[in-house]
Amino acid sequence: MATSFWLINSNRTEVKRFIKNGKSIDGVFEYMFVETGKIVGVLGKEPPIITTTVSVDIELAREIYERLLSQGWRKTEEVWK
């Protein structure tokens, strides 16, 4: 499975997963899925509910990731498979 990168917001109500689209062609068409999940209950006891999934160019995904970090989101462990 592809490596994924996770962020959680400061309120611990939402997570984002950045994962490479397996159909990308390295060096030509590289895309990432950015999935957003809403945390329900206690984090870790139940997986977040996926609310949106978008496919974006890998450079845009990097920009989104960095912007979220600057807005107070933090890196976190994998919260759903």
PyMOL Python script that loads the backbone (N, CA, C, O; Angstrom):
from pymol import cmd

cmd.read_pdbstr("""\
ATOM      1  N   MET A   1       0.838  -1.187   0.000  1.00  0.00           N
ATOM      2  CA  MET A   1       0.000   0.000   0.000  1.00  0.00           C
ATOM      3  C   MET A   1       0.881   1.248   0.000  1.00  0.00           C
ATOM      4  O   MET A   1       1.985   1.237   0.543  1.00  0.00           O
ATOM      5  N   ALA A   2       0.393   2.301  -0.600  1.00  0.00           N
ATOM      6  CA  ALA A   2       1.136   3.548  -0.694  1.00  0.00           C
ATOM      7  C   ALA A   2       1.275   4.210   0.675  1.00  0.00           C
ATOM      8  O   ALA A   2       0.425   4.057   1.553  1.00  0.00           O
ATOM      9  N   THR A   3       2.365   4.944   0.827  1.00  0.00           N
ATOM     10  CA  THR A   3       2.572   5.696   2.053  1.00  0.00           C
ATOM     11  C   THR A   3       1.540   6.810   2.136  1.00  0.00           C
ATOM     12  O   THR A   3       1.230   7.463   1.139  1.00  0.00           O
ATOM     13  N   SER A   4       1.013   7.020   3.336  1.00  0.00           N
ATOM     14  CA  SER A   4       0.054   8.098   3.520  1.00  0.00           C
ATOM     15  C   SER A   4       0.566   9.051   4.595  1.00  0.00           C
ATOM     16  O   SER A   4       1.372   8.685   5.450  1.00  0.00           O
ATOM     17  N   PHE A   5       0.076  10.274   4.524  1.00  0.00           N
ATOM     18  CA  PHE A   5       0.452  11.330   5.458  1.00  0.00           C
ATOM     19  C   PHE A   5      -0.826  11.869   6.063  1.00  0.00           C
ATOM     20  O   PHE A   5      -1.800  12.128   5.355  1.00  0.00           O
ATOM     21  N   TRP A   6      -0.820  12.038   7.375  1.00  0.00           N
ATOM     22  CA  TRP A   6      -2.030  12.367   8.117  1.00  0.00           C
ATOM     23  C   TRP A   6      -1.888  13.685   8.863  1.00  0.00           C
ATOM     24  O   TRP A   6      -0.827  14.005   9.400  1.00  0.00           O
ATOM     25  N   LEU A   7      -2.987  14.447   8.884  1.00  0.00           N
ATOM     26  CA  LEU A   7      -3.063  15.669   9.672  1.00  0.00           C
ATOM     27  C   LEU A   7      -4.356  15.650  10.469  1.00  0.00           C
ATOM     28  O   LEU A   7      -5.350  15.064  10.039  1.00  0.00           O
ATOM     29  N   ILE A   8      -4.342  16.294  11.639  1.00  0.00           N
ATOM     30  CA  ILE A   8      -5.540  16.442  12.456  1.00  0.00           C
ATOM     31  C   ILE A   8      -5.662  17.911  12.845  1.00  0.00           C
ATOM     32  O   ILE A   8      -4.659  18.571  13.116  1.00  0.00           O
ATOM     33  N   ASN A   9      -6.905  18.427  12.874  1.00  0.00           N
ATOM     34  CA  ASN A   9      -7.072  19.838  13.216  1.00  0.00           C
ATOM     35  C   ASN A   9      -6.932  20.043  14.721  1.00  0.00           C
ATOM     36  O   ASN A   9      -6.965  19.083  15.491  1.00  0.00           O
ATOM     37  N   SER A  10      -6.776  21.297  15.134  1.00  0.00           N
ATOM     38  CA  SER A  10      -6.508  21.594  16.548  1.00  0.00           C
ATOM     39  C   SER A  10      -7.681  21.234  17.454  1.00  0.00           C
ATOM     40  O   SER A  10      -7.480  20.987  18.643  1.00  0.00           O
ATOM     41  N   ASN A  11      -8.897  21.198  16.921  1.00  0.00           N
ATOM     42  CA  ASN A  11     -10.073  20.824  17.721  1.00  0.00           C
ATOM     43  C   ASN A  11     -10.247  19.318  17.827  1.00  0.00           C
ATOM     44  O   ASN A  11     -11.105  18.837  18.567  1.00  0.00           O
ATOM     45  N   ARG A  12      -9.423  18.564  17.079  1.00  0.00           N
ATOM     46  CA  ARG A  12      -9.503  17.097  17.022  1.00  0.00           C
ATOM     47  C   ARG A  12     -10.883  16.624  16.567  1.00  0.00           C
ATOM     48  O   ARG A  12     -11.430  15.648  17.082  1.00  0.00           O
ATOM     49  N   THR A  13     -11.432  17.351  15.578  1.00  0.00           N
ATOM     50  CA  THR A  13     -12.741  16.987  15.033  1.00  0.00           C
ATOM     51  C   THR A  13     -12.655  16.513  13.591  1.00  0.00           C
ATOM     52  O   THR A  13     -13.622  15.985  13.042  1.00  0.00           O
ATOM     53  N   GLU A  14     -11.482  16.707  12.978  1.00  0.00           N
ATOM     54  CA  GLU A  14     -11.344  16.400  11.557  1.00  0.00           C
ATOM     55  C   GLU A  14      -9.922  15.929  11.269  1.00  0.00           C
ATOM     56  O   GLU A  14      -8.960  16.414  11.865  1.00  0.00           O
ATOM     57  N   VAL A  15      -9.804  14.972  10.342  1.00  0.00           N
ATOM     58  CA  VAL A  15      -8.497  14.511   9.887  1.00  0.00           C
ATOM     59  C   VAL A  15      -8.435  14.586   8.370  1.00  0.00           C
ATOM     60  O   VAL A  15      -9.457  14.594   7.683  1.00  0.00           O
ATOM     61  N   LYS A  16      -7.207  14.642   7.868  1.00  0.00           N
ATOM     62  CA  LYS A  16      -6.989  14.591   6.423  1.00  0.00           C
ATOM     63  C   LYS A  16      -5.907  13.557   6.165  1.00  0.00           C
ATOM     64  O   LYS A  16      -4.909  13.475   6.881  1.00  0.00           O
ATOM     65  N   ARG A  17      -6.137  12.766   5.113  1.00  0.00           N
ATOM     66  CA  ARG A  17      -5.142  11.784   4.682  1.00  0.00           C
ATOM     67  C   ARG A  17      -4.705  12.153   3.276  1.00  0.00           C
ATOM     68  O   ARG A  17      -5.531  12.391   2.395  1.00  0.00           O
ATOM     69  N   PHE A  18      -3.403  12.198   3.080  1.00  0.00           N
ATOM     70  CA  PHE A  18      -2.804  12.460   1.777  1.00  0.00           C
ATOM     71  C   PHE A  18      -2.160  11.152   1.351  1.00  0.00           C
ATOM     72  O   PHE A  18      -1.261  10.651   2.026  1.00  0.00           O
ATOM     73  N   ILE A  19      -2.616  10.596   0.233  1.00  0.00           N
ATOM     74  CA  ILE A  19      -2.105   9.312  -0.233  1.00  0.00           C
ATOM     75  C   ILE A  19      -1.968   9.344  -1.749  1.00  0.00           C
ATOM     76  O   ILE A  19      -2.845   9.843  -2.454  1.00  0.00           O
ATOM     77  N   LYS A  20      -0.862   8.808  -2.239  1.00  0.00           N
ATOM     78  CA  LYS A  20      -0.605   8.843  -3.685  1.00  0.00           C
ATOM     79  C   LYS A  20      -1.614   7.981  -4.430  1.00  0.00           C
ATOM     80  O   LYS A  20      -1.929   6.864  -4.018  1.00  0.00           O
ATOM     81  N   ASN A  21      -2.107   8.516  -5.522  1.00  0.00           N
ATOM     82  CA  ASN A  21      -3.022   7.780  -6.392  1.00  0.00           C
ATOM     83  C   ASN A  21      -2.215   6.664  -7.056  1.00  0.00           C
ATOM     84  O   ASN A  21      -1.242   6.930  -7.762  1.00  0.00           O
ATOM     85  N   GLY A  22      -2.620   5.433  -6.829  1.00  0.00           N
ATOM     86  CA  GLY A  22      -1.894   4.284  -7.352  1.00  0.00           C
ATOM     87  C   GLY A  22      -1.824   4.213  -8.864  1.00  0.00           C
ATOM     88  O   GLY A  22      -1.011   3.467  -9.410  1.00  0.00           O
ATOM     89  N   LYS A  23      -2.659   4.973  -9.548  1.00  0.00           N
ATOM     90  CA  LYS A  23      -2.651   4.955 -11.008  1.00  0.00           C
ATOM     91  C   LYS A  23      -1.779   6.069 -11.593  1.00  0.00           C
ATOM     92  O   LYS A  23      -1.733   6.270 -12.807  1.00  0.00           O
ATOM     93  N   SER A  24      -1.086   6.788 -10.697  1.00  0.00           N
ATOM     94  CA  SER A  24      -0.185   7.837 -11.161  1.00  0.00           C
ATOM     95  C   SER A  24       0.980   7.216 -11.925  1.00  0.00           C
ATOM     96  O   SER A  24       1.378   6.082 -11.657  1.00  0.00           O
ATOM     97  N   ILE A  25       1.511   7.959 -12.863  1.00  0.00           N
ATOM     98  CA  ILE A  25       2.699   7.534 -13.601  1.00  0.00           C
ATOM     99  C   ILE A  25       3.840   8.403 -13.093  1.00  0.00           C
ATOM    100  O   ILE A  25       3.892   9.602 -13.366  1.00  0.00           O
ATOM    101  N   ASP A  26       4.761   7.780 -12.345  1.00  0.00           N
ATOM    102  CA  ASP A  26       5.851   8.521 -11.718  1.00  0.00           C
ATOM    103  C   ASP A  26       6.552   9.440 -12.711  1.00  0.00           C
ATOM    104  O   ASP A  26       6.947   9.033 -13.804  1.00  0.00           O
ATOM    105  N   GLY A  27       6.692  10.692 -12.291  1.00  0.00           N
ATOM    106  CA  GLY A  27       7.405  11.663 -13.099  1.00  0.00           C
ATOM    107  C   GLY A  27       6.596  12.258 -14.228  1.00  0.00           C
ATOM    108  O   GLY A  27       7.058  13.195 -14.879  1.00  0.00           O
ATOM    109  N   VAL A  28       5.399  11.744 -14.485  1.00  0.00           N
ATOM    110  CA  VAL A  28       4.587  12.267 -15.584  1.00  0.00           C
ATOM    111  C   VAL A  28       3.274  12.825 -15.031  1.00  0.00           C
ATOM    112  O   VAL A  28       3.054  14.037 -15.019  1.00  0.00           O
ATOM    113  N   PHE A  29       2.426  11.938 -14.586  1.00  0.00           N
ATOM    114  CA  PHE A  29       1.146  12.340 -14.011  1.00  0.00           C
ATOM    115  C   PHE A  29       1.104  11.852 -12.569  1.00  0.00           C
ATOM    116  O   PHE A  29       0.733  10.708 -12.306  1.00  0.00           O
ATOM    117  N   GLU A  30       1.482  12.714 -11.644  1.00  0.00           N
ATOM    118  CA  GLU A  30       1.481  12.319 -10.249  1.00  0.00           C
ATOM    119  C   GLU A  30       0.353  13.042  -9.518  1.00  0.00           C
ATOM    120  O   GLU A  30       0.291  14.271  -9.490  1.00  0.00           O
ATOM    121  N   TYR A  31      -0.530  12.249  -8.933  1.00  0.00           N
ATOM    122  CA  TYR A  31      -1.681  12.791  -8.233  1.00  0.00           C
ATOM    123  C   TYR A  31      -1.773  12.198  -6.844  1.00  0.00           C
ATOM    124  O   TYR A  31      -1.334  11.074  -6.601  1.00  0.00           O
ATOM    125  N   MET A  32      -2.343  12.959  -5.946  1.00  0.00           N
ATOM    126  CA  MET A  32      -2.590  12.510  -4.578  1.00  0.00           C
ATOM    127  C   MET A  32      -4.089  12.572  -4.317  1.00  0.00           C
ATOM    128  O   MET A  32      -4.787  13.456  -4.813  1.00  0.00           O
ATOM    129  N   PHE A  33      -4.563  11.622  -3.535  1.00  0.00           N
ATOM    130  CA  PHE A  33      -5.908  11.726  -2.999  1.00  0.00           C
ATOM    131  C   PHE A  33      -5.794  12.476  -1.686  1.00  0.00           C
ATOM    132  O   PHE A  33      -4.921  12.183  -0.869  1.00  0.00           O
ATOM    133  N   VAL A  34      -6.674  13.441  -1.484  1.00  0.00           N
ATOM    134  CA  VAL A  34      -6.771  14.137  -0.208  1.00  0.00           C
ATOM    135  C   VAL A  34      -8.151  13.789   0.335  1.00  0.00           C
ATOM    136  O   VAL A  34      -9.173  14.223  -0.196  1.00  0.00           O
ATOM    137  N   GLU A  35      -8.158  12.998   1.403  1.00  0.00           N
ATOM    138  CA  GLU A  35      -9.413  12.567   2.001  1.00  0.00           C
ATOM    139  C   GLU A  35      -9.617  13.297   3.314  1.00  0.00           C
ATOM    140  O   GLU A  35      -8.682  13.469   4.096  1.00  0.00           O
ATOM    141  N   THR A  36     -10.846  13.722   3.545  1.00  0.00           N
ATOM    142  CA  THR A  36     -11.203  14.399   4.780  1.00  0.00           C
ATOM    143  C   THR A  36     -12.155  13.500   5.551  1.00  0.00           C
ATOM    144  O   THR A  36     -13.087  12.925   4.988  1.00  0.00           O
ATOM    145  N   GLY A  37     -11.906  13.390   6.838  1.00  0.00           N
ATOM    146  CA  GLY A  37     -12.767  12.574   7.678  1.00  0.00           C
ATOM    147  C   GLY A  37     -13.202  13.325   8.916  1.00  0.00           C
ATOM    148  O   GLY A  37     -12.430  14.081   9.506  1.00  0.00           O
ATOM    149  N   LYS A  38     -14.444  13.110   9.303  1.00  0.00           N
ATOM    150  CA  LYS A  38     -14.998  13.717  10.511  1.00  0.00           C
ATOM    151  C   LYS A  38     -14.851  12.715  11.652  1.00  0.00           C
ATOM    152  O   LYS A  38     -15.253  11.559  11.526  1.00  0.00           O
ATOM    153  N   ILE A  39     -14.273  13.162  12.763  1.00  0.00           N
ATOM    154  CA  ILE A  39     -14.079  12.281  13.907  1.00  0.00           C
ATOM    155  C   ILE A  39     -15.380  12.197  14.690  1.00  0.00           C
ATOM    156  O   ILE A  39     -15.968  13.213  15.060  1.00  0.00           O
ATOM    157  N   VAL A  40     -15.813  10.976  14.932  1.00  0.00           N
ATOM    158  CA  VAL A  40     -17.021  10.731  15.722  1.00  0.00           C
ATOM    159  C   VAL A  40     -16.625   9.930  16.958  1.00  0.00           C
ATOM    160  O   VAL A  40     -15.854   8.976  16.852  1.00  0.00           O
ATOM    161  N   GLY A  41     -17.123  10.291  18.086  1.00  0.00           N
ATOM    162  CA  GLY A  41     -16.763   9.565  19.306  1.00  0.00           C
ATOM    163  C   GLY A  41     -15.330   9.847  19.701  1.00  0.00           C
ATOM    164  O   GLY A  41     -14.825  10.952  19.504  1.00  0.00           O
ATOM    165  N   VAL A  42     -14.676   8.837  20.263  1.00  0.00           N
ATOM    166  CA  VAL A  42     -13.299   8.958  20.743  1.00  0.00           C
ATOM    167  C   VAL A  42     -12.348   8.532  19.632  1.00  0.00           C
ATOM    168  O   VAL A  42     -12.482   7.449  19.064  1.00  0.00           O
ATOM    169  N   LEU A  43     -11.388   9.399  19.331  1.00  0.00           N
ATOM    170  CA  LEU A  43     -10.410   9.104  18.282  1.00  0.00           C
ATOM    171  C   LEU A  43      -9.680   7.811  18.619  1.00  0.00           C
ATOM    172  O   LEU A  43      -9.161   7.644  19.722  1.00  0.00           O
ATOM    173  N   GLY A  44      -9.650   6.906  17.657  1.00  0.00           N
ATOM    174  CA  GLY A  44      -8.978   5.640  17.845  1.00  0.00           C
ATOM    175  C   GLY A  44      -9.933   4.496  18.154  1.00  0.00           C
ATOM    176  O   GLY A  44      -9.626   3.338  17.869  1.00  0.00           O
ATOM    177  N   LYS A  45     -11.076   4.807  18.727  1.00  0.00           N
ATOM    178  CA  LYS A  45     -12.057   3.752  19.019  1.00  0.00           C
ATOM    179  C   LYS A  45     -12.897   3.447  17.793  1.00  0.00           C
ATOM    180  O   LYS A  45     -13.232   2.291  17.538  1.00  0.00           O
ATOM    181  N   GLU A  46     -13.236   4.472  17.037  1.00  0.00           N
ATOM    182  CA  GLU A  46     -14.000   4.309  15.804  1.00  0.00           C
ATOM    183  C   GLU A  46     -13.324   5.115  14.709  1.00  0.00           C
ATOM    184  O   GLU A  46     -12.826   6.211  14.966  1.00  0.00           O
ATOM    185  N   PRO A  47     -13.300   4.589  13.491  1.00  0.00           N
ATOM    186  CA  PRO A  47     -12.661   5.345  12.403  1.00  0.00           C
ATOM    187  C   PRO A  47     -13.477   6.582  12.052  1.00  0.00           C
ATOM    188  O   PRO A  47     -14.702   6.578  12.178  1.00  0.00           O
ATOM    189  N   PRO A  48     -12.803   7.637  11.614  1.00  0.00           N
ATOM    190  CA  PRO A  48     -13.526   8.826  11.169  1.00  0.00           C
ATOM    191  C   PRO A  48     -14.410   8.487   9.968  1.00  0.00           C
ATOM    192  O   PRO A  48     -14.150   7.531   9.238  1.00  0.00           O
ATOM    193  N   ILE A  49     -15.441   9.276   9.781  1.00  0.00           N
ATOM    194  CA  ILE A  49     -16.321   9.116   8.628  1.00  0.00           C
ATOM    195  C   ILE A  49     -15.752   9.948   7.493  1.00  0.00           C
ATOM    196  O   ILE A  49     -15.586  11.160   7.632  1.00  0.00           O
ATOM    197  N   ILE A  50     -15.452   9.308   6.373  1.00  0.00           N
ATOM    198  CA  ILE A  50     -14.909  10.035   5.221  1.00  0.00           C
ATOM    199  C   ILE A  50     -16.016  10.929   4.664  1.00  0.00           C
ATOM    200  O   ILE A  50     -17.097  10.456   4.315  1.00  0.00           O
ATOM    201  N   THR A  51     -15.728  12.224   4.588  1.00  0.00           N
ATOM    202  CA  THR A  51     -16.714  13.170   4.078  1.00  0.00           C
ATOM    203  C   THR A  51     -16.419  13.615   2.655  1.00  0.00           C
ATOM    204  O   THR A  51     -17.337  13.880   1.878  1.00  0.00           O
ATOM    205  N   THR A  52     -15.127  13.699   2.310  1.00  0.00           N
ATOM    206  CA  THR A  52     -14.776  14.079   0.937  1.00  0.00           C
ATOM    207  C   THR A  52     -13.477  13.402   0.523  1.00  0.00           C
ATOM    208  O   THR A  52     -12.619  13.102   1.354  1.00  0.00           O
ATOM    209  N   THR A  53     -13.353  13.171  -0.763  1.00  0.00           N
ATOM    210  CA  THR A  53     -12.111  12.685  -1.366  1.00  0.00           C
ATOM    211  C   THR A  53     -11.916  13.450  -2.668  1.00  0.00           C
ATOM    212  O   THR A  53     -12.803  13.478  -3.521  1.00  0.00           O
ATOM    213  N   VAL A  54     -10.755  14.067  -2.812  1.00  0.00           N
ATOM    214  CA  VAL A  54     -10.440  14.764  -4.055  1.00  0.00           C
ATOM    215  C   VAL A  54      -9.081  14.276  -4.546  1.00  0.00           C
ATOM    216  O   VAL A  54      -8.229  13.883  -3.750  1.00  0.00           O
ATOM    217  N   SER A  55      -8.889  14.306  -5.848  1.00  0.00           N
ATOM    218  CA  SER A  55      -7.612  13.955  -6.454  1.00  0.00           C
ATOM    219  C   SER A  55      -7.002  15.241  -6.997  1.00  0.00           C
ATOM    220  O   SER A  55      -7.605  15.942  -7.810  1.00  0.00           O
ATOM    221  N   VAL A  56      -5.795  15.531  -6.527  1.00  0.00           N
ATOM    222  CA  VAL A  56      -5.137  16.763  -6.954  1.00  0.00           C
ATOM    223  C   VAL A  56      -3.711  16.448  -7.390  1.00  0.00           C
ATOM    224  O   VAL A  56      -3.139  15.428  -7.007  1.00  0.00           O
ATOM    225  N   ASP A  57      -3.154  17.337  -8.191  1.00  0.00           N
ATOM    226  CA  ASP A  57      -1.758  17.258  -8.605  1.00  0.00           C
ATOM    227  C   ASP A  57      -0.884  17.216  -7.351  1.00  0.00           C
ATOM    228  O   ASP A  57      -1.202  17.847  -6.343  1.00  0.00           O
ATOM    229  N   ILE A  58       0.205  16.476  -7.422  1.00  0.00           N
ATOM    230  CA  ILE A  58       1.052  16.277  -6.250  1.00  0.00           C
ATOM    231  C   ILE A  58       1.600  17.599  -5.704  1.00  0.00           C
ATOM    232  O   ILE A  58       1.753  17.746  -4.491  1.00  0.00           O
ATOM    233  N   GLU A  59       1.892  18.543  -6.565  1.00  0.00           N
ATOM    234  CA  GLU A  59       2.389  19.846  -6.095  1.00  0.00           C
ATOM    235  C   GLU A  59       1.312  20.600  -5.322  1.00  0.00           C
ATOM    236  O   GLU A  59       1.608  21.225  -4.304  1.00  0.00           O
ATOM    237  N   LEU A  60       0.071  20.550  -5.792  1.00  0.00           N
ATOM    238  CA  LEU A  60      -1.029  21.195  -5.084  1.00  0.00           C
ATOM    239  C   LEU A  60      -1.254  20.508  -3.734  1.00  0.00           C
ATOM    240  O   LEU A  60      -1.530  21.177  -2.739  1.00  0.00           O
ATOM    241  N   ALA A  61      -1.138  19.186  -3.696  1.00  0.00           N
ATOM    242  CA  ALA A  61      -1.287  18.462  -2.433  1.00  0.00           C
ATOM    243  C   ALA A  61      -0.238  18.927  -1.426  1.00  0.00           C
ATOM    244  O   ALA A  61      -0.540  19.092  -0.244  1.00  0.00           O
ATOM    245  N   ARG A  62       0.982  19.137  -1.887  1.00  0.00           N
ATOM    246  CA  ARG A  62       2.049  19.625  -0.995  1.00  0.00           C
ATOM    247  C   ARG A  62       1.709  21.014  -0.469  1.00  0.00           C
ATOM    248  O   ARG A  62       1.922  21.302   0.708  1.00  0.00           O
ATOM    249  N   GLU A  63       1.180  21.879  -1.336  1.00  0.00           N
ATOM    250  CA  GLU A  63       0.797  23.226  -0.915  1.00  0.00           C
ATOM    251  C   GLU A  63      -0.320  23.178   0.130  1.00  0.00           C
ATOM    252  O   GLU A  63      -0.277  23.901   1.125  1.00  0.00           O
ATOM    253  N   ILE A  64      -1.307  22.331  -0.099  1.00  0.00           N
ATOM    254  CA  ILE A  64      -2.421  22.189   0.848  1.00  0.00           C
ATOM    255  C   ILE A  64      -1.898  21.696   2.193  1.00  0.00           C
ATOM    256  O   ILE A  64      -2.275  22.221   3.241  1.00  0.00           O
ATOM    257  N   TYR A  65      -1.035  20.695   2.162  1.00  0.00           N
ATOM    258  CA  TYR A  65      -0.462  20.113   3.378  1.00  0.00           C
ATOM    259  C   TYR A  65       0.281  21.188   4.178  1.00  0.00           C
ATOM    260  O   TYR A  65       0.066  21.331   5.382  1.00  0.00           O
ATOM    261  N   GLU A  66       1.143  21.932   3.510  1.00  0.00           N
ATOM    262  CA  GLU A  66       1.915  22.977   4.179  1.00  0.00           C
ATOM    263  C   GLU A  66       1.007  24.088   4.716  1.00  0.00           C
ATOM    264  O   GLU A  66       1.239  24.602   5.810  1.00  0.00           O
ATOM    265  N   ARG A  67      -0.019  24.456   3.956  1.00  0.00           N
ATOM    266  CA  ARG A  67      -0.948  25.502   4.395  1.00  0.00           C
ATOM    267  C   ARG A  67      -1.691  25.060   5.652  1.00  0.00           C
ATOM    268  O   ARG A  67      -1.862  25.842   6.588  1.00  0.00           O
ATOM    269  N   LEU A  68      -2.131  23.802   5.667  1.00  0.00           N
ATOM    270  CA  LEU A  68      -2.838  23.292   6.843  1.00  0.00           C
ATOM    271  C   LEU A  68      -1.925  23.285   8.065  1.00  0.00           C
ATOM    272  O   LEU A  68      -2.362  23.644   9.159  1.00  0.00           O
ATOM    273  N   LEU A  69      -0.671  22.884   7.901  1.00  0.00           N
ATOM    274  CA  LEU A  69       0.277  22.923   9.017  1.00  0.00           C
ATOM    275  C   LEU A  69       0.432  24.347   9.552  1.00  0.00           C
ATOM    276  O   LEU A  69       0.498  24.553  10.764  1.00  0.00           O
ATOM    277  N   SER A  70       0.489  25.315   8.658  1.00  0.00           N
ATOM    278  CA  SER A  70       0.644  26.711   9.088  1.00  0.00           C
ATOM    279  C   SER A  70      -0.614  27.236   9.778  1.00  0.00           C
ATOM    280  O   SER A  70      -0.558  28.231  10.501  1.00  0.00           O
ATOM    281  N   GLN A  71      -1.753  26.566   9.553  1.00  0.00           N
ATOM    282  CA  GLN A  71      -3.014  26.974  10.174  1.00  0.00           C
ATOM    283  C   GLN A  71      -3.297  26.230  11.483  1.00  0.00           C
ATOM    284  O   GLN A  71      -4.385  26.353  12.047  1.00  0.00           O
ATOM    285  N   GLY A  72      -2.323  25.463  11.959  1.00  0.00           N
ATOM    286  CA  GLY A  72      -2.482  24.803  13.246  1.00  0.00           C
ATOM    287  C   GLY A  72      -2.790  23.319  13.205  1.00  0.00           C
ATOM    288  O   GLY A  72      -2.901  22.685  14.254  1.00  0.00           O
ATOM    289  N   TRP A  73      -2.931  22.751  12.008  1.00  0.00           N
ATOM    290  CA  TRP A  73      -3.119  21.301  11.914  1.00  0.00           C
ATOM    291  C   TRP A  73      -1.809  20.646  12.337  1.00  0.00           C
ATOM    292  O   TRP A  73      -0.738  21.236  12.190  1.00  0.00           O
ATOM    293  N   ARG A  74      -1.898  19.410  12.869  1.00  0.00           N
ATOM    294  CA  ARG A  74      -0.714  18.699  13.312  1.00  0.00           C
ATOM    295  C   ARG A  74      -0.631  17.331  12.655  1.00  0.00           C
ATOM    296  O   ARG A  74      -1.644  16.752  12.260  1.00  0.00           O
ATOM    297  N   LYS A  75       0.588  16.827  12.544  1.00  0.00           N
ATOM    298  CA  LYS A  75       0.776  15.471  12.024  1.00  0.00           C
ATOM    299  C   LYS A  75       0.228  14.494  13.050  1.00  0.00           C
ATOM    300  O   LYS A  75       0.319  14.727  14.255  1.00  0.00           O
ATOM    301  N   THR A  76      -0.342  13.396  12.562  1.00  0.00           N
ATOM    302  CA  THR A  76      -0.885  12.386  13.451  1.00  0.00           C
ATOM    303  C   THR A  76      -0.660  11.007  12.859  1.00  0.00           C
ATOM    304  O   THR A  76      -0.247  10.868  11.708  1.00  0.00           O
ATOM    305  N   GLU A  77      -0.934  10.003  13.652  1.00  0.00           N
ATOM    306  CA  GLU A  77      -0.822   8.612  13.197  1.00  0.00           C
ATOM    307  C   GLU A  77      -2.005   8.244  12.322  1.00  0.00           C
ATOM    308  O   GLU A  77      -3.010   8.955  12.293  1.00  0.00           O
ATOM    309  N   GLU A  78      -1.888   7.148  11.618  1.00  0.00           N
ATOM    310  CA  GLU A  78      -2.973   6.622  10.782  1.00  0.00           C
ATOM    311  C   GLU A  78      -4.209   6.374  11.651  1.00  0.00           C
ATOM    312  O   GLU A  78      -4.116   5.757  12.712  1.00  0.00           O
ATOM    313  N   VAL A  79      -5.370   6.863  11.190  1.00  0.00           N
ATOM    314  CA  VAL A  79      -6.589   6.692  11.986  1.00  0.00           C
ATOM    315  C   VAL A  79      -7.654   5.860  11.297  1.00  0.00           C
ATOM    316  O   VAL A  79      -8.650   5.504  11.928  1.00  0.00           O
ATOM    317  N   TRP A  80      -7.476   5.539  10.017  1.00  0.00           N
ATOM    318  CA  TRP A  80      -8.323   4.556   9.359  1.00  0.00           C
ATOM    319  C   TRP A  80      -7.539   3.937   8.223  1.00  0.00           C
ATOM    320  O   TRP A  80      -6.622   4.545   7.670  1.00  0.00           O
ATOM    321  N   LYS A  81      -7.911   2.732   7.890  1.00  0.00           N
ATOM    322  CA  LYS A  81      -7.177   2.001   6.857  1.00  0.00           C
ATOM    323  C   LYS A  81      -7.917   2.017   5.551  1.00  0.00           C
ATOM    324  O   LYS A  81      -7.445   1.449   4.566  1.00  0.00           O
TER     325      LYS A  81
END
""", "prot")
cmd.dss("prot")
cmd.show_as("cartoon", "prot")
cmd.util.cbc("prot")
cmd.orient("prot")
